[in-house]
Amino acid sequence: MPEQQVEAVSSSRFNDYDRMAEGYAAENETSLLNAYYERPAMLELAGDVAGRRILDAGCGSGALFSELRDRGAIITGVDSSVGMLEQARERLGAEADLQVADLAGPLPFPDEAFDDVIASLVLHYLEDWGPTLAELRRVLKPGGRLLISIDHPFSVVFFQHMAGEKPKYFETRSRTEEWTKGGQTVQMKFWNRPLHAMTEAFTAAGFRISVISEPPFAPEARELFPEEFREFEPTRTRFLCFLFFVLEAG
């Protein structure tokens, strides 16, 4: 199963990003799925961000924050993992606006504080999207954008079938994985839901879906990761991995 980029909630048993922060941040820097697929796709969807106030919701070690800041955006980053925010601080410097916040609860910002919110590989850590989407809608200006990347629901089912499981696609259900980063092994828990449940949650929270994207990987990825692409046709530029949305606040 593909590995995810950022984190929303932690517990003593699951999703302990504090424990693996350094190792995760180092791998995220150059990995195929993060550096040559997810981040380029998110930046492409974001477009011209110069002067826009953006909330990086689940900013992790700050890789996307850095790219958006370099493009002229005014960025605030939040994450529930103190360890990951320490990694972000090392990357971004003391002046970066970084705050501890759990996306499952209220956010420490006034209404209509941001032009855009970016939730990069974060919502699949949450069982209930309702309160989180409501908060993200609250802090967005009318007409503002919420950019989301998430586990593709079809890829989850595909990999589970390949593992001999019988997933119930039309249910919201949890799955667990074991990750080892920097010598630290952590149990990870994710929540999978069907596509219709995603779109219904977006519209119920007051968003209009303007883009649904299944983007190509970065052109240089094939040369940098020859083993991963060994069985691909030479002209193939996409694989089933993450799903991307651009939503507009009504």
JOWOQUI-V659818 format. One line per field, one symbol per residue. ss: DSSP state (H for helix, E for strand, C for the rest). phi: phi as a letter, one per 20 degrees, with the letter a starting at -180 (. if undefined). psi: psi as a letter, one per 30 degrees, with the letter a starting at -180 (. if undefined). A space follows every 10 residues. Layout:
BEGIN
ss=???
phi=???
psi=???
END
This chain:
BEGIN
ss=CCCCCCCCCC CCCECCHHHH HHHHHHHHHH CHHHHHHHHH HHHHHHCCCC CCEEEEECCC CCHHHHHHHH CCCEEEEEEC CHHHHHHHHH HHCCCCEEEE CCCCCCCCCC CCCEEEEEEE CCHHHCCCCH HHHHHHHHHE EEEEEEEEEE ECHHHHHHHH HHCCCCCCCC CCEEEEEEEE ECCEEEEEEE EECCHHHHHH HHHHCCEEEE EEECCCCCCC HHHHCCCCCC CCCCCCCCCC CEEEEEEEEC
phi=.feeeccdcc bfddlefgfd gfffgffffc fgfefccffg ffffffmfdg neeceeenfl enffgfffff enfddcdcbe efffffffff fenfefecce befecfeecf flecfccdde lcffedfdeg ffffffffee fgnfdddccb gffffgfgff ffenecfege debebccddc clnddcedcc ddbfgfffff ffffendded bcccffffgf ffffcfffdg effgefccbe bddccdddff
psi=klllelkell lfelhifeeg eeeeeeefeg leeefgdeee eeeeeebjgk fkjkjjjhfb ggeeeeeeef ggljkkkklf jeeeeeeeee eflffkjkkk kkffakkhll khfkelkkjj hefgfkejfe eeeeeeeefk lkflkjkkkl kkfeeeeeee efgglikjeg ljlllklkkj khgkkkkkkl kklleeeeee eeeffglkjf kkkilllkef eeefieefge gkkffkgllj dlkkkkkkk.
END
